[in-house]
């Protein structure tokens, strides 16, 4: 278990103990009600993000370059899905390895540019922007200089 998860449980226990010491059952009820409210707010946000993502093609983003500029290390997968408004195309490999780490997802835009993101334990660790090579149409028929 990670350190921050242990600290969260210790903090919640301390808060409950302080509520019990100060106000007995009324304090415990207040702390539990606040915890349930926080869980419901998080659940509602998650559902809203996923609801918006259902109306978009899987792995599609408006601009891969703009997504690349907005990404920050440590962002959660839910945060990235909220930014792209689309579920990422999974590049994880076998369907039986859904819990394998790291998780790799790709978002592609209409110009065939794509951002490939790697998530370790649900947090963004690395991402790579790939852009197709641009062909300049004006220089296609230009003569090639010959060295003498």
Secondary structure, DSSP 8 states (H G I E B T S, - for coil): --HHHHHHHHHHHHHHHHHHHHHTHHHHHHHHHHHHHHHHHHHHHHHHHHHHHTTS-TTB-S-HHHHHHH--TT-BHHHHHHHHTS--EE---SGGGTT-SSEEEEEE-TTS-EEEEEEETTEEEEEEEE------GGGTT-------
